[in-house]
Amino acid sequence: PCRTQGSNHCTHFFLVLQASVDASGEIALCKTGFPEDVYSAVLSQDVHEGQPLLNVKFSNCNGKRKVQYESSEPADFKVDEDGMVYAVRSFPLSSEHAKFLIYAQDKETQEKWQVAVKLSLKPTLPEDSVKESQEIEEIVFPRQATKHNGHLQRQKRDWVIPPINLPENSRGPFPQELVRIRSDRDKNLSLRYSVTGPGADQPPTGIFIINPISGQLSVTKPLDRELIARFHLRAHAVDINGNQVENPIDIVINVIDMNDNRPEFLHQVWNGTVPEGSKPGTYVMTVTAIDADDPNALNGMLRYRILSQAPSTPSPNMFTINNETGDIITVAAGLDREKVQQYTLIIQATDMEGNPTYGLSNTATAVITVTDVNDNPPEFTAMTFYGEVPENRVDVIVANLTVTDKDQPHTPAWNAVYRISGGDPTGRFAIQTDPNSNDGLVTVVKPIDFETNRMFVLTVAAENQVPLAKGIQHPPQSTATVSVTVIDVNENPYFAPNPKIIRQEEGLHAGTMLTTFTAQDPDRYMQQNIRYTKLSDPANWLKIDPVNGQITTIAVLDRESPNVKNNIYNATFLASDNGIPPMSGTGTLQIYLLDINDNAPQVLPQEAETCETPDPNSINITALDYDIDPNAGPFAFDLPLSPATIKRNWTITRLNGDFAQLNLKIKFLEAGIYEVPIIITDSGNPPKSNISILRVKVCQCDSNGDCTDVDRIVGAGLGTGAIIAILLCMIILLILVLMFVVWMKRRDKERQAKQLLIDPEDDVRDNILKYDEEGGGEEDQDYDLSQLQQPDTVEPDAIKPVGIRRLDERPIHAEPQYPVRSAAPHPGDIGDFINEVCLNNDPTAPPYDSLLKLATMYGGW
């Protein structure tokens, strides 16, 4: 192993063993067993297979014991008979391999002893790496198989090329030589060396270079283990023609980790909770930090500790942390949320297994909130609460119960639940909790009668929504008394029974006393009078005495009235007291009317039709009686004796108690409308008869018994509404015709009047006479000739100059607004102008003196 790993390792290793042996030789007294409780060994690198680790010495005082050694980790470590501990396999040294036990057992007595062994890895220092790098190793290609006496002779075994360990972050100088690669054929041949793989000719390229002549392998820049922890290169040897001389060999370059990264917490602030009153050893939370360095080396092995705790009450060390896992637990009792609600811990993580000299550190904050538990029951602020409530009121808050609770507000440990434990056997009260103030609101849920109960004394209890925590030395609930006074108020009088039902025959005369309908006043402790009034009497049949409530008829009771439903007539009365304020109540009197035979039956239907001959049809009739059994059917149907034509032309046959059939008795009856009287008698006691008229329309019929002549249509007639509609349509049509005629005549008259006014024989424009008379002087020369032109060509008055007018025109009027006439020329234009202006029909026109002056004006034009 020393040849493989290097002489420095072996020298250091044996120095450690010598120190442990010297230490063990200082034991003065002989005691069978291991002289040390713990054996330690510090290694400079990972453990390799077959590597001696340390020597454990067993003290055999009598020298006769035959001791057999055994390891607690036989898969990893073994112990020889001389006590030397070896590694069974190669593995990186980690915390799980850092400790194990060695057992020594007497083969004869089976007595057994044990000792602990602790291994640790020595930190790699930069100067050590520099020393190792200065010693350049030489790697020679292994010999290939050669032929001897015509047979292929195989070499004994292949070489195992150990990996090259190169520390990261080396300061150079660069390029830094690592090893020299050589073939033993370079004595006879001119060879060229090269390396391939990631870091050489593959990305990242140029990190490793080789001198093709000397085979010197060098690194060109500092390495970073956190980027690439291992390089796998292949070395090649070829002749000057490029022919392969040696098989390629693998070169592994391990980047040795340096402690160049501080631990980093996953979160800068960690939040955790712990219930108040927790026992020591209660888990709180776990903080975690990571280190980019090799986790299997000391550089990446972290240790945690608590630097500070705030506040420091009730103890400065309320919490501790597992230095390896980062678990925070409680170590002291006394967590009380009501005193300290939150703790702030400063946590430090240090690599190099927490070595304060070589390790790098970082800190984070752990905020631990002490959560509330129900360790404080609610307590009433008073022993007795008082309240009052008017009688017959519900949903009224009577009293407000207040409690105090030191637990965290608005949590189940703070929320109070109230209940009534005594004084309310009928359940007239309830207590609800105000979610904001936690007060208890005593509410009336059932009406209370002052005349029955004037006061209630309630016993109430308050407790939390959740039970008290175990070990709390307080009663779980608090009790108090609530005194509720009931206030007497004026209540409504009430009728009993309500409704009141009486049975009475119809037909009672006015003035008959039916019953007495009175109300009762529930206010026994108030001296009040009650008066009665009628509130509802649809048929106006009744009256009530305002003092004693006696009900008397003022009209005849009629069961067949439309105000009677199902033989029952309803009347409502009002009872009012004289209290303050006055109150009233209503009561309903239901009169069940018994039927008497006061309505005669009538024929139904009242109109029918039949053919002129008895065959092929007949008329089925029945009777309508507003009375009910036994004053209605069965009915008796008959024809009167007079007039004699009735029984001569018709015959009636009873089909059953409700129906009869009317038929022609003669062979032929002329078409027309006939009124047939029918005597109908009901079954009342005494019976009541009536002669009812049936209008029968006799018409010509076809073989099916349907009317075919026009007389049937006439006989059937039109309804009143249809006739009125037809008459209205005819009147409207006549009015429209008359309006059109009047409009046509008026239009003709207007045309004739215009033609007469502008008759060509009288047209002044064709008959102007010239006279040698002058006009009205200078004042009469400013004529507005535009009035003689077509009106559409005249400039609108709105754009005429305001100051241009005749001097003799009245200036008090605004400029005249003449109507716009049609642009089509018409011989009546001049005549219209003369008619409107000269004949003083237009008060705003200029005052022309006469028709002669107008003719003179035309002559000038």
ZIVEN-V259405 format. One record per residue. OMEGA is omega as a letter, one per 20 degrees, with the letter a starting at -180 (none if undefined). BURIAL is I if it has 9 or more other C-alpha atoms within 8 Angstrom, else O. Layout:
BEGIN
omega = <OMEGA & OMEGA>
burial = <BURIAL & BURIAL>
END
This chain:
BEGIN
omega = <r & r & a & a & a & a & a & a & a & r & a & a & a & r & r & a & a & r & a & r & a & a & a & a & a & a & a & a & r & r & a & r & r & a & a & r & a & r & a & r & r & a & a & r & a & a & r & a & r & a & r & a & r & r & r & a & r & a & r & a & a & r & a & a & r & a & r & a & r & a & r & r & a & r & a & a & r & a & r & a & r & r & r & a & r & r & r & a & r & r & r & a & a & a & a & r & a & a & r & a & r & r & r & a & r & a & a & a & a & r & a & r & r & r & r & r & r & r & r & a & r & r & a & a & a & a & r & r & a & r & a & a & a & r & a & r & r & r & a & r & r & a & r & r & a & a & r & a & r & r & r & a & a & r & a & r & r & r & r & a & a & r & r & r & a & a & r & r & r & a & r & j & a & i & a & a & a & a & r & a & a & r & a & r & a & r & a & a & r & a & r & a & r & r & r & r & r & a & r & r & r & a & i & a & r & r & r & r & r & r & a & a & a & a & a & r & a & r & a & a & r & r & r & a & a & r & r & a & a & r & r & a & r & a & a & r & a & r & a & r & r & r & a & a & a & r & r & r & a & r & r & r & r & r & a & a & r & a & a & r & r & r & r & r & r & r & r & r & r & a & r & r & r & r & r & a & a & r & r & a & r & r & a & a & r & r & a & r & r & r & a & r & a & a & r & r & a & a & a & r & a & r & a & r & a & r & a & r & r & i & a & r & i & r & r & a & r & a & r & a & r & a & a & a & a & r & r & r & r & r & a & r & r & r & a & a & a & r & r & a & a & r & r & a & r & a & r & r & a & r & a & a & r & a & a & a & a & a & r & a & r & a & r & a & r & r & a & r & r & a & a & r & a & r & r & r & r & a & r & r & r & r & a & r & a & r & r & a & r & a & r & r & r & a & r & r & a & a & a & a & a & r & r & r & a & a & a & a & r & r & r & r & r & a & a & r & a & r & r & a & r & r & a & a & a & r & a & a & r & a & r & a & r & a & a & a & a & r & r & a & r & a & r & a & r & a & r & r & a & a & r & a & r & a & r & r & a & r & a & r & r & r & a & r & r & a & r & r & a & r & r & a & r & r & a & a & r & a & r & a & r & r & a & r & r & a & r & r & r & a & a & r & a & r & r & i & r & j & r & a & r & r & a & r & r & r & r & a & r & r & a & r & a & a & r & a & a & a & r & r & a & a & a & a & r & r & a & r & a & r & a & r & r & a & a & r & a & a & a & a & a & r & a & r & a & a & a & r & a & a & a & r & r & r & a & r & a & a & a & r & r & r & r & r & r & r & a & r & a & r & a & a & a & r & a & r & a & r & r & i & r & a & a & r & a & r & a & r & r & r & r & a & r & a & r & a & a & r & r & r & r & a & r & j & r & r & r & r & a & a & a & a & a & r & j & a & r & a & r & a & r & a & r & a & a & r & r & r & j & a & r & a & i & a & r & a & r & r & a & a & a & i & a & a & a & a & r & a & a & r & a & a & r & r & r & a & a & a & r & a & r & a & r & r & r & a & a & r & a & a & a & a & a & r & a & r & a & r & a & a & r & a & a & r & j & r & r & a & a & r & a & a & r & r & a & r & a & a & r & a & r & a & r & a & r & r & a & a & a & a & r & r & r & a & r & r & r & r & a & a & r & r & r & r & a & r & r & r & r & a & r & r & r & r & r & r & a & r & r & a & r & r & r & r & r & r & r & r & r & r & a & a & r & r & r & a & a & r & a & a & a & a & a & a & r & a & r & r & a & r & r & r & r & r & a & r & a & a & a & a & a & a & r & a & a & r & r & r & r & a & a & a & a & r & a & a & a & a & r & r & a & a & a & r & r & a & r & r & r & a & a & a & r & r & a & r & a & r & r & r & a & a & a & a & a & a & a & a & a & r & r & r & a & a & a & a & a & a & r & r & r & a & a & a & r & a & r & a & a & r & r & r & r & r & r & r & r & r & r & a & none>
burial = <O & O & O & O & I & O & O & O & I & I & O & O & I & O & O & I & I & O & O & I & I & O & O & I & O & O & O & O & O & O & O & O & O & I & I & O & O & O & I & O & I & I & I & I & O & I & I & I & I & I & I & O & I & I & I & I & I & I & I & I & O & O & O & O & I & O & I & I & I & I & I & O & O & I & O & O & I & I & I & O & O & O & I & I & I & I & I & I & I & I & O & O & I & O & O & O & O & I & I & I & I & I & I & I & I & I & I & O & O & O & O & O & I & I & I & I & I & I & I & I & I & O & O & O & O & O & O & O & I & O & O & O & I & O & O & I & O & O & I & O & I & O & O & O & O & O & O & O & O & O & O & O & O & O & O & O & O & O & O & O & O & O & O & O & O & I & I & I & O & O & O & O & O & O & I & I & I & I & I & I & I & I & I & O & O & I & O & O & O & O & I & I & I & I & I & I & I & I & I & I & I & I & O & I & I & I & I & I & I & I & I & I & O & I & I & I & I & I & I & I & O & I & I & I & I & O & O & I & I & I & I & I & I & I & I & I & I & I & I & O & O & O & O & I & O & I & O & O & O & I & I & I & I & I & I & I & I & I & I & O & O & I & I & O & I & O & O & O & O & I & O & I & I & I & I & I & O & I & I & I & O & I & I & I & I & O & I & O & I & O & I & I & I & I & I & I & I & I & I & I & I & I & I & I & I & I & O & O & I & O & O & O & O & O & O & I & I & I & I & I & I & I & I & O & O & I & I & I & I & I & I & I & I & O & I & I & I & O & O & I & I & I & I & I & I & I & I & I & I & I & I & I & I & I & I & O & O & O & I & I & I & I & I & I & I & I & I & I & I & I & I & I & I & I & I & I & I & I & I & I & O & O & O & O & I & O & I & I & I & I & I & O & I & I & O & I & I & I & I & I & I & I & I & O & I & O & I & O & O & O & O & O & I & I & I & I & I & I & I & I & O & O & I & I & O & O & O & I & I & I & I & I & I & I & O & O & O & I & I & I & I & I & I & I & I & I & I & I & I & I & I & O & I & I & O & I & I & I & I & I & I & I & I & I & I & O & O & I & O & O & O & O & O & O & O & O & I & I & I & I & I & I & I & I & I & I & I & O & O & I & O & I & I & I & I & I & O & O & I & I & O & O & O & O & I & I & O & I & I & I & O & I & O & O & O & O & I & I & I & O & I & O & O & O & O & O & O & O & O & I & I & I & I & I & O & O & I & O & O & O & I & I & I & I & I & O & O & I & I & I & I & I & I & I & I & I & I & O & I & O & O & O & O & I & O & O & I & I & I & I & I & I & I & I & I & I & I & I & O & O & O & I & I & I & I & I & I & I & I & I & I & I & I & I & I & I & I & O & O & I & I & I & I & O & O & O & O & I & I & I & I & I & I & I & O & I & O & I & I & O & I & I & I & O & I & I & I & O & O & O & I & I & I & I & I & I & I & O & I & I & O & O & O & O & O & I & I & I & I & I & I & I & O & I & O & O & I & I & I & I & I & I & I & I & I & I & O & O & I & O & I & I & I & O & O & I & I & I & I & I & I & I & I & I & O & O & I & I & I & I & I & I & I & I & I & I & I & I & I & I & I & O & O & O & I & I & I & I & I & O & I & I & O & O & I & O & O & O & O & O & O & O & I & O & O & O & O & O & O & O & O & O & O & O & O & O & O & O & O & O & O & O & O & O & O & O & O & O & O & O & O & O & O & I & I & O & O & I & O & O & O & O & I & O & O & O & O & I & O & O & O & O & O & O & O & O & O & O & I & I & O & O & O & O & O & O & I & O & O & I & I & I & O & I & O & O & I & O & O & O & O & O & O & O & O & I & O & O & O & O & O & O & O & O & O & O & O & O & O & O & O & O & O & O & O & O & O & I & I & O & I & O & I & I & I & I & I & I & O & O & O & O & O & O & O & O & O & O & O & O & O & O & I & I & I & I & O & I & I & O & O>
END
